[in-house]
Amino acid sequence: MSIVRAAEVVVLVCTVYVACGLVFAPFFVWRGAGRLDPAAKSAGLGFRLIVLPGAAALWPVLLRRWLAGRPTPTERNAHRDAAAVATRRSSG
């Protein structure tokens, strides 16, 4: 395979990726963002326009989370872990 052909394949793959992102992003911003993050349900047009480019760029990750229906991840840090341990000790 020549270097020109390899470059054409890379450009084609990138074009398909971007095209899929541009098709996916409006649907995700309109419907999917609210399912993944409850705070996004009541978000206005400004928020949706700001999120649109990121949704287009990260479409594989967002599509997988949207289809899986995973809830919003909970942050884990030392403070939350200590509070959870204290709650378990006091209730049991």
CORNOR-V710067 format. One record per helix or strand of 3 or more residues. SS is the DSSP state (H for helix, E for strand). FROM is the first residue (numbers start at 0). LEN is the number of residues. Records with the same first field share a line. If there is no record, write none. Layout:
# CORNOR-V710067
SS->FROM-LEN  FROM-LEN
This chain:
# CORNOR-V710067
H->2-34  37-3  44-13  58-10  77-14
